[in-house]
Amino acid sequence: MGSASVGERGKPGQGAAAGGSRQGTKARSRAMPVPNQSNATALPFLLTGIPGLEDAHVWISIPFCFMYIMALLGNGTILLAVRLDKDLHKPMYYFISMLAVIDLIFTTAVVPKMLAVFWLGSREIAFQACFTQMFFIHTFTAVESGVLLAMSFDRYVAICNPLRYVSILTSARTTQIGLLSLTRGAAVMMPLMCLLTSLPYCRDRVIPHSYCEHMAVVELACADPSLSHLYSIVVATLLVGMDSVFISFSYGMILRSVLRLPSRAARLKSLSTCGSHVSVILLFYTGGLLSMYLQMFSSGLAPYAQVLVADFYLTLPPVLNPLIYGMKVKQIRDGIFQLLERLPGLGFSDAH
């Protein structure tokens, strides 16, 4: 960055020397900071990958490449199973499909560029592309939190008020809930992106991370980022905090209703139905909190450890979620088996 600034400032000096006017030089040099800052902001960033482990990038890429392939196959299979099996055309499985789409977006937003850094040394990422990647990560984190809340409500109605389940959670209402989660996520993240992109980035352009992680990028700003920090903390606290409170309340009511069931078999069946949802919820919130606190309170922790935890948080759940639903939800498992049986001919015409 220093060389770019010197080069830009050198041009007015040459013009002044030709004209022999010292006052003209001062006037022009006073006018230079604004365009110079704009040019600096438009420059690309450089991703480090895993700081301190650059020599091992090729080996580190192997598990991430494997997880990406597994995430594509697993979530794609879930989507196909729900699409082709009419028995799965129900709100609960629509919400599972939404999670599968979110997982595909998460991994595709991060892993291909990460592998390009590891394999090809393609460290450069355009300014706009960096913040677009950040927007997708933050937005769909908020969307996933909203979908998990909707799934807890779905289970609450199914177990605590089963007679009204069909009338409350219609297909149209399920779609509206999904769109509302998407709108909410995008709406709360747009102001943050505006705040971040308006900051001048005139320091070192090297991001000590394998993707455009929020805190790592903001540290490169040469202006006070306290407003964006405050906004992100307030939004994260309200959004995730409120969602987790309502999810806890829903499952508390579910547990109370299940314990009142007279039959032990009925209690076990109800609890097993919720087991997969609880596993996914714990995976999402525990991993998110761990990653966030390691970024905020990282004193004494090796930089590569922070980056690896953040990378695994974005890539591991999309691999595990389809496995959790495939193993624990019998209807999903049966739908996958039916899909595999139809693979030789695919039978798309019959599905319609």
C-alpha positions as CSV (number, residue, x, y, z in Angstrom):
1,M,0.0,0.0,0.0
2,G,2.8,2.4,0.8
3,S,4.1,2.2,-2.8
4,A,0.7,3.0,-4.2
5,S,0.4,6.0,-2.1
6,V,3.9,7.3,-2.9
7,G,3.2,6.8,-6.6
8,E,-0.1,8.8,-6.5
9,R,1.5,11.6,-4.5
10,G,4.4,11.8,-6.9
11,K,2.3,12.9,-9.9
12,P,1.3,16.4,-8.5
13,G,4.9,17.0,-7.6
14,Q,6.0,16.5,-11.2
15,G,3.4,18.8,-12.5
16,A,4.3,21.5,-10.1
17,A,8.0,21.2,-11.0
18,A,7.1,21.7,-14.6
19,G,5.1,24.7,-13.8
20,G,7.5,26.1,-11.2
21,S,4.6,26.9,-8.8
22,R,5.2,25.8,-5.1
23,Q,1.7,27.0,-4.1
24,G,0.1,24.8,-6.8
25,T,2.0,21.8,-5.4
26,K,0.6,22.4,-1.9
27,A,-2.9,22.9,-3.1
28,R,-2.8,19.7,-5.2
29,S,-1.2,17.7,-2.4
30,R,-3.9,18.8,0.0
31,A,-6.5,17.6,-2.4
32,M,-4.9,14.2,-2.9
33,P,-5.9,12.2,0.3
34,V,-9.6,11.7,-0.8
35,P,-8.9,10.1,-4.2
36,N,-5.9,8.3,-2.8
37,Q,-8.0,6.8,-0.1
38,S,-10.7,5.8,-2.6
39,N,-8.1,4.1,-4.8
40,A,-6.7,2.3,-1.8
41,T,-10.1,1.1,-0.7
42,A,-10.8,-0.4,-4.2
43,L,-7.6,-2.5,-4.1
44,P,-8.0,-6.3,-3.6
45,F,-7.2,-8.1,-0.3
46,L,-4.7,-11.0,0.1
47,L,-5.8,-14.1,2.0
48,T,-3.1,-15.9,4.0
49,G,-4.8,-19.2,4.3
50,I,-3.7,-20.8,7.6
51,P,-1.2,-18.4,9.1
52,G,1.9,-20.2,10.3
53,L,1.0,-23.4,8.5
54,E,1.6,-22.2,4.9
55,D,4.0,-25.1,4.1
56,A,1.3,-27.6,5.1
57,H,-1.5,-26.1,2.9
58,V,-1.6,-29.0,0.5
59,W,-2.1,-31.5,3.3
60,I,-4.6,-29.3,5.2
61,S,-6.6,-29.0,2.0
62,I,-7.3,-32.7,1.9
63,P,-9.9,-32.9,4.7
64,F,-11.5,-29.6,3.6
65,C,-11.9,-30.9,0.0
66,F,-13.3,-34.2,1.4
67,M,-15.8,-32.4,3.6
68,Y,-16.9,-30.2,0.7
69,I,-17.6,-33.2,-1.5
70,M,-19.4,-34.9,1.3
71,A,-21.5,-31.7,2.0
72,L,-22.4,-31.5,-1.7
73,L,-23.4,-35.2,-1.8
74,G,-25.2,-35.3,1.5
75,N,-27.2,-32.1,1.2
76,G,-27.9,-32.8,-2.4
77,T,-29.2,-36.2,-1.5
78,I,-31.5,-34.8,1.2
79,L,-32.9,-32.3,-1.3
80,L,-33.5,-34.9,-4.0
81,A,-35.1,-37.3,-1.4
82,V,-37.5,-34.6,-0.2
83,R,-38.2,-33.5,-3.8
84,L,-39.0,-37.0,-5.2
85,D,-40.7,-38.6,-2.2
86,K,-44.3,-37.2,-1.9
87,D,-44.5,-38.6,1.7
88,L,-41.8,-36.1,2.6
89,H,-43.8,-33.1,1.3
90,K,-44.5,-31.9,4.8
91,P,-43.4,-28.8,6.8
92,M,-40.8,-30.7,8.9
93,Y,-39.0,-31.9,5.8
94,Y,-39.3,-28.6,4.0
95,F,-37.4,-27.0,6.9
96,I,-34.8,-29.8,6.7
97,S,-34.5,-28.9,3.0
98,M,-34.0,-25.3,3.9
99,L,-31.1,-26.3,6.1
100,A,-29.6,-28.3,3.3
101,V,-29.7,-25.3,1.0
102,I,-28.1,-23.1,3.6
103,D,-25.3,-25.7,4.1
104,L,-24.7,-25.8,0.4
105,I,-24.5,-22.0,0.3
106,F,-22.1,-21.9,3.3
107,T,-19.7,-24.3,1.9
108,T,-19.8,-23.0,-1.7
109,A,-19.2,-19.4,-0.4
110,V,-16.0,-20.4,1.4
111,V,-14.4,-23.7,0.4
112,P,-13.7,-23.2,-3.4
113,K,-11.7,-20.0,-2.7
114,M,-10.1,-21.7,0.3
115,L,-8.9,-24.6,-1.9
116,A,-7.7,-22.1,-4.5
117,V,-5.5,-20.5,-1.8
118,F,-4.2,-23.9,-0.6
119,W,-3.6,-25.5,-4.0
120,L,-2.9,-22.7,-6.4
121,G,-1.6,-19.9,-4.2
122,S,-4.5,-17.7,-5.5
123,R,-4.5,-15.4,-2.5
124,E,-6.0,-12.3,-4.1
125,I,-9.6,-11.6,-3.6
126,A,-11.3,-8.5,-5.0
127,F,-12.7,-5.9,-2.6
128,Q,-16.3,-6.4,-3.7
129,A,-15.9,-10.2,-3.7
130,C,-14.5,-10.2,-0.1
131,F,-17.5,-8.3,1.3
132,T,-19.9,-10.4,-0.8
133,Q,-18.5,-13.5,0.7
134,M,-18.8,-12.0,4.2
135,F,-22.4,-11.0,3.5
136,F,-23.3,-14.5,2.5
137,I,-21.7,-16.0,5.6
138,H,-23.3,-13.6,8.0
139,T,-26.7,-13.5,6.3
140,F,-27.1,-17.3,6.1
141,T,-25.9,-17.7,9.7
142,A,-28.8,-15.5,10.7
143,V,-31.1,-17.4,8.3
144,E,-30.1,-20.8,9.7
145,S,-30.8,-19.5,13.2
146,G,-34.3,-18.5,12.0
147,V,-34.9,-21.9,10.4
148,L,-33.8,-23.7,13.5
149,L,-36.3,-21.6,15.5
150,A,-39.0,-22.5,13.0
151,M,-38.2,-26.2,13.3
152,S,-38.5,-26.0,17.1
153,F,-41.9,-24.3,16.6
154,D,-42.8,-27.1,14.2
155,R,-42.0,-29.8,16.8
156,Y,-43.8,-27.9,19.5
157,V,-47.0,-27.8,17.5
158,A,-46.7,-31.4,16.4
159,I,-46.2,-32.7,19.9
160,C,-48.1,-30.2,22.1
161,N,-51.0,-29.4,19.8
162,P,-51.1,-32.2,17.2
163,L,-54.8,-31.8,16.2
164,R,-54.1,-28.3,14.9
165,Y,-50.8,-29.1,13.3
166,V,-52.1,-29.4,9.7
167,S,-54.1,-26.1,10.0
168,I,-51.3,-24.1,11.6
169,L,-48.3,-25.3,9.5
170,T,-49.5,-25.3,6.0
171,S,-47.2,-25.5,3.0
172,A,-47.8,-21.9,2.2
173,R,-47.1,-20.8,5.8
174,T,-43.9,-22.9,5.8
175,T,-42.7,-21.1,2.7
176,Q,-43.6,-17.7,4.2
177,I,-41.5,-18.6,7.3
178,G,-38.5,-19.5,5.2
179,L,-38.8,-16.3,3.2
180,L,-39.2,-14.3,6.4
181,S,-36.0,-15.9,7.8
182,L,-34.1,-15.0,4.6
183,T,-35.5,-11.4,4.6
184,R,-34.6,-10.9,8.3
185,G,-31.1,-12.2,7.8
186,A,-30.5,-10.0,4.8
187,A,-32.1,-6.9,6.4
188,V,-30.0,-7.0,9.5
189,M,-26.7,-7.6,7.6
190,M,-27.1,-5.0,4.9
191,P,-26.4,-2.1,7.3
192,L,-23.3,-3.9,8.6
193,M,-22.0,-4.3,5.1
194,C,-22.6,-0.6,4.4
195,L,-20.7,0.3,7.5
196,L,-17.8,-2.0,6.7
197,T,-17.5,-1.0,3.0
198,S,-17.6,2.7,3.9
199,L,-14.4,2.3,6.0
200,P,-11.1,3.3,4.4
201,Y,-8.8,0.3,4.1
202,C,-5.4,1.9,3.6
203,R,-3.2,-0.4,5.7
204,D,-1.7,-3.8,4.9
205,R,-4.1,-5.7,2.7
206,V,-3.2,-9.1,4.0
207,I,-6.0,-10.9,5.8
208,P,-4.6,-13.5,8.2
209,H,-7.4,-16.0,7.4
210,S,-8.5,-18.4,4.7
211,Y,-11.7,-16.4,4.0
212,C,-12.9,-12.8,4.6
213,E,-13.6,-13.2,8.3
214,H,-15.3,-10.1,9.7
215,M,-12.9,-9.3,12.6
216,A,-9.8,-10.0,10.5
217,V,-10.9,-7.6,7.7
218,V,-12.0,-4.8,10.1
219,E,-8.5,-4.8,11.7
220,L,-7.2,-3.6,8.4
221,A,-9.2,-0.4,8.4
222,C,-7.4,2.9,9.1
223,A,-10.5,4.5,10.6
224,D,-12.4,3.9,13.9
225,P,-14.6,0.7,13.3
226,S,-16.3,1.0,16.7
227,L,-19.7,1.7,15.2
228,S,-19.6,-1.5,13.1
229,H,-18.3,-3.4,16.1
230,L,-21.2,-2.1,18.2
231,Y,-23.8,-2.9,15.5
232,S,-22.5,-6.4,15.0
233,I,-22.5,-7.2,18.8
234,V,-26.0,-5.8,19.2
235,V,-27.4,-7.7,16.2
236,A,-25.6,-11.0,17.2
237,T,-26.9,-10.7,20.8
238,L,-30.5,-9.9,19.9
239,L,-30.8,-12.2,16.9
240,V,-29.0,-15.3,18.2
241,G,-30.0,-14.6,21.8
242,M,-33.7,-14.2,21.1
243,D,-33.8,-17.3,18.8
244,S,-32.0,-19.5,21.4
245,V,-34.4,-18.3,24.1
246,F,-37.4,-19.2,22.1
247,I,-35.9,-22.5,21.0
248,S,-35.2,-23.4,24.6
249,F,-38.7,-22.4,25.6
250,S,-40.2,-24.6,22.8
251,Y,-38.2,-27.6,23.8
252,G,-38.9,-27.0,27.5
253,M,-42.7,-27.2,26.6
254,I,-42.1,-30.2,24.5
255,L,-40.2,-32.0,27.2
256,R,-43.0,-31.2,29.7
257,S,-45.7,-32.6,27.3
258,V,-43.6,-35.7,26.5
259,L,-43.1,-36.6,30.2
260,R,-46.9,-36.5,30.7
261,L,-47.5,-39.1,28.0
262,P,-48.8,-42.4,29.7
263,S,-46.8,-44.8,27.4
264,R,-43.1,-45.2,27.7
265,A,-43.0,-46.1,24.0
266,A,-44.8,-42.9,23.1
267,R,-42.4,-40.9,25.1
268,L,-39.3,-42.5,23.5
269,K,-40.8,-42.0,20.0
270,S,-41.5,-38.3,20.7
271,L,-38.0,-37.8,22.1
272,S,-36.3,-39.5,19.2
273,T,-38.2,-37.3,16.8
274,C,-36.7,-34.2,18.5
275,G,-33.2,-35.8,18.9
276,S,-32.0,-34.9,15.5
277,H,-33.2,-31.3,15.8
278,V,-31.5,-30.9,19.2
279,S,-28.2,-32.3,17.8
280,V,-28.2,-29.8,14.9
281,I,-29.1,-26.9,17.2
282,L,-26.3,-27.8,19.6
283,L,-23.8,-28.2,16.7
284,F,-24.8,-24.8,15.3
285,Y,-24.9,-22.7,18.5
286,T,-22.0,-24.4,20.3
287,G,-19.7,-24.1,17.3
288,G,-20.7,-20.5,16.6
289,L,-20.1,-19.4,20.2
290,L,-16.7,-21.2,20.3
291,S,-15.6,-19.6,17.1
292,M,-16.8,-16.1,18.1
293,Y,-15.2,-16.2,21.6
294,L,-11.9,-17.5,20.2
295,Q,-11.9,-14.5,17.8
296,M,-12.7,-12.0,20.5
297,F,-10.5,-13.4,23.3
298,S,-7.5,-14.9,21.5
299,S,-4.7,-13.9,23.7
300,G,-2.2,-16.7,24.1
301,L,-3.8,-18.8,21.3
302,A,-1.9,-19.5,18.2
303,P,-3.4,-17.7,15.1
304,Y,-3.7,-21.0,13.1
305,A,-5.9,-22.4,15.9
306,Q,-8.4,-19.6,15.6
307,V,-8.5,-19.9,11.8
308,L,-8.9,-23.7,11.9
309,V,-11.8,-23.5,14.4
310,A,-13.5,-20.9,12.2
311,D,-12.9,-22.9,9.1
312,F,-14.3,-26.1,10.6
313,Y,-17.3,-24.2,12.0
314,L,-18.3,-23.3,8.4
315,T,-17.5,-26.7,6.8
316,L,-18.1,-29.4,9.4
317,P,-21.8,-28.9,10.2
318,P,-22.8,-29.1,6.5
319,V,-21.3,-32.5,6.5
320,L,-22.8,-33.7,9.8
321,N,-26.3,-32.3,9.4
322,P,-27.3,-34.7,6.5
323,L,-25.8,-37.6,8.4
324,I,-27.7,-36.7,11.6
325,Y,-31.0,-36.5,9.7
326,G,-30.2,-39.5,7.6
327,M,-29.6,-41.7,10.6
328,K,-32.1,-40.3,13.1
329,V,-35.2,-39.4,11.0
330,K,-36.7,-42.7,9.7
331,Q,-38.7,-41.0,6.9
332,I,-35.6,-39.2,5.6
333,R,-33.6,-42.5,5.7
334,D,-36.4,-44.3,3.9
335,G,-36.6,-41.5,1.3
336,I,-32.8,-41.8,0.7
337,F,-33.0,-45.6,0.2
338,Q,-35.9,-45.1,-2.2
339,L,-33.8,-42.5,-4.1
340,L,-30.8,-44.9,-4.3
341,E,-33.1,-47.7,-5.6
342,R,-34.2,-45.4,-8.4
343,L,-30.7,-44.3,-9.4
344,P,-30.2,-46.6,-12.4
345,G,-33.2,-45.1,-14.2
346,L,-33.7,-42.0,-11.9
347,G,-37.4,-42.0,-12.8
348,F,-37.8,-38.2,-12.9
349,S,-40.8,-38.6,-15.1
350,D,-42.6,-40.7,-12.5
351,A,-41.7,-38.2,-9.8
352,H,-43.7,-35.5,-11.5
